[in-house]
Amino acid sequence: MDAADNGISRDSVPTSGKLITIILFCGVALWNVIELSFIIFATFKCRSCTYFWSFLVASWGITPYAVGFLFNFFTLPPHAFSSPLSSSAVKSQ
């Protein structure tokens, strides 16, 4: 490993191998969230218990982590998620 290499960060240069690996693992993580949700809903009969909700929240907590990592790694433009009204106001100036 190179002395200047600091792993995967916002400043690292993405290679095709890194991109494919990150997309693949985040895709597997998001697929597991969907699969776990179906398994949890099929398994638990009592959906008002704390045990059910703890499983559900823990499995759904994977989604913001994976999506946040993708946003951090692929650096979106500053106004990628702004509303259409605010972006049209910026263009008209």
Long-range contacts (C-beta under 8 A, 24 or more apart in sequence): 8-73, 10-72, 10-73, 10-75, 14-73, 14-74, 22-69, 22-70, 22-73, 23-70, 26-66, 26-67, 26-69, 26-70, 29-62, 29-65, 29-66, 30-62, 30-63, 30-66, 30-67, 32-59, 32-62, 33-59, 33-60, 33-62, 33-63
